[in-house]
C-alpha cells in the first residue's frame, strides 16, 4: 500500500508538472495569433506559418494536458447522476468506466499513436497543409507521449477507486 502511495504521488506530480508546463504554450499561442492578426489585417502581410503553429500548439496543450485534467477530475461526465450518488457508488461507476471505456481507448491510442509517430519519423514527414510545410513528426510524437501520461494517471485513479470500494476510503 505504501509503495502504491509513493508511485501514485510520483505520477500525480508528473501529471501536474506536464499539465502546468504545457499551459505556458497558451501564452505562446495567444502571442502568435495576435502577431498574425496584426500582420494580416494591419500590414496586409499574412504569415505562412501561423496555421501550422496554431494547431501544433493547441494540439500539444490539449493532449499533454489530458493527464492533468484527469488528476483534477475535470473531464466531462454526466454530473446530474454522478453528483447525487455516494462516494462508494462514484468509485464503482469510475471502475466500470475505466474498464469499459478508458483503458481500451487509451491503450488503442498509445498503440496506434506510437505506430503513427514511428512511421512519421521514418519518412521525416512534413505537414502538407500550408506552403511552409514544417516537420510534423515531432508533433505526432506528442500522441503516444500524451497517451502514456494519461494511461499512467488513469491507472492511479483506477487503483484509488478500487481502494475506495474495498476499504471504504475517499476518492
C-alpha positions in Angstrom: 0.0 0.0 0.0 2.8 2.4 0.9 4.5 1.6 -2.5 1.3 2.5 -4.4 1.1 5.7 -2.4 4.6 6.8 -3.4 4.1 5.7 -7.1 0.8 7.5 -7.1 2.3 10.6 -5.7 5.1 10.5 -8.3 2.6 10.1 -11.2 0.4 12.9 -9.7 3.4 15.1 -9.7 4.3 14.1 -13.3 0.8 14.9 -14.4 0.8 18.2 -12.6 4.2 19.2 -14.0 3.3 18.2 -17.6 -0.1 20.0 -17.4 1.4 23.2 -16.0 4.3 23.1 -18.4 2.1 22.9 -21.5 -0.2 25.6 -20.0 2.6 28.0 -20.9 2.0 27.1 -24.6 -1.3 29.0 -24.3 0.6 32.3 -23.9 2.8 31.5 -26.9 -0.3 30.6 -28.9 -2.1 33.8 -28.0 1.0 35.9 -28.9 1.4 34.0 -32.2 -2.3 34.6 -33.1 -2.1 38.3 -32.1 1.0 38.7 -34.2 -0.6 37.0 -37.2 -3.8 39.0 -36.9 -1.8 42.3 -36.8 0.4 41.3 -39.7 -2.6 40.1 -41.7 -5.0 43.0 -41.2 -2.8 45.8 -40.1 0.0 45.3 -42.7 -1.6 43.1 -45.3 1.2 40.6 -44.7 -0.2 37.3 -43.6 2.2 34.7 -42.3 2.8 31.3 -43.9 3.4 29.5 -40.6 0.6 30.7 -38.4 -1.9 28.0 -39.1 0.7 25.2 -38.6 2.0 26.7 -35.3 -1.6 27.2 -34.1 -2.7 23.6 -34.5 0.5 22.2 -33.2 0.5 24.3 -30.0 -3.2 23.8 -29.4 -3.0 20.0 -30.0 0.0 19.7 -27.7 -1.8 21.6 -24.9 -4.9 19.5 -25.4 -3.2 16.1 -25.5 -0.5 16.6 -22.9 -2.9 18.4 -20.6 -5.3 15.4 -20.5 -3.5 13.6 -17.7 -3.5 16.7 -15.5 -7.2 17.2 -16.3 -7.9 13.6 -15.1 -5.9 14.2 -11.9 -8.1 17.2 -11.2 -11.2 15.2 -12.0 -12.3 17.8 -14.6 -13.2 15.5 -17.5 -16.7 15.6 -18.9 -19.2 13.3 -17.3 -23.0 13.2 -16.7 -22.9 15.1 -13.5 -26.7 15.1 -12.9 -26.5 11.4 -11.9 -22.9 11.1 -10.7 -23.1 14.0 -8.3 -26.1 12.5 -6.5 -24.6 9.2 -5.5 -22.4 8.2 -2.6 -18.6 8.2 -2.7 -18.6 4.4 -2.9 -21.1 4.4 -5.8 -18.9 7.0 -7.6 -15.9 4.7 -7.2 -17.9 1.8 -8.7 -19.0 3.9 -11.6 -15.4 5.0 -12.1 -14.1 1.4 -12.0 -16.7 0.3 -14.6 -15.9 3.4 -16.8 -12.2 2.8 -16.7 -12.6 -0.9 -17.6 -15.1 -0.4 -20.4 -14.1 2.9 -21.9 -10.9 4.4 -20.6 -8.4 1.6 -20.7 -9.4 0.2 -24.2 -9.4 3.7 -25.7 -6.2 4.9 -24.1 -4.3 1.6 -24.9 -5.5 1.9 -28.5 -4.4 5.5 -28.7 -1.0 4.5 -27.3 -0.6 1.6 -29.7 -1.8 3.3 -32.9 -0.3 6.7 -31.9 3.1 5.1 -31.4 2.8 3.4 -34.8 1.7 6.7 -36.4 4.6 8.6 -34.9 7.2 6.0 -35.8 6.1 5.9 -39.4 6.2 9.7 -39.5 9.8 9.7 -38.1 10.9 7.1 -40.6 9.9 9.3 -43.6 10.8 12.6 -41.8 7.2 13.7 -42.6 6.4 17.3 -43.3 2.9 18.9 -43.0 1.2 19.4 -46.3 -1.4 21.9 -45.2 0.4 25.1 -45.8 3.2 26.4 -48.1 5.5 26.5 -45.1 5.4 22.6 -44.8 7.1 22.3 -41.4 8.3 18.9 -40.0 5.3 17.2 -38.4 7.0 14.1 -36.9 7.8 15.9 -33.5 4.2 16.9 -33.2 3.0 13.4 -34.0 5.2 12.1 -31.2 3.0 14.0 -28.8 0.2 11.5 -29.4 1.9 8.4 -27.8 3.6 10.6 -25.1 0.2 12.0 -24.1 -1.5 8.6 -24.2 1.2 7.2 -21.9 0.9 10.0 -19.4 -2.9 9.7 -19.5 -2.6 5.9 -19.0 -0.4 6.3 -16.0 -2.7 8.7 -14.4 -5.7 6.5 -15.3 -4.1 3.5 -13.6 -3.6 5.6 -10.4 -7.2 6.8 -10.4 -8.4 3.3 -11.1 -6.5 1.9 -8.2 -7.7 4.7 -6.0 -11.3 3.8 -6.9 -10.6 0.2 -6.1 -9.2 1.2 -2.7 -12.3 3.4 -2.1 -14.6 0.5 -2.8 -12.8 -2.2 -0.9 -11.5 -0.2 2.1 -14.2 2.5 2.2 -11.7 5.3 1.7 -12.3 8.6 0.0 -11.7 9.1 -3.7 
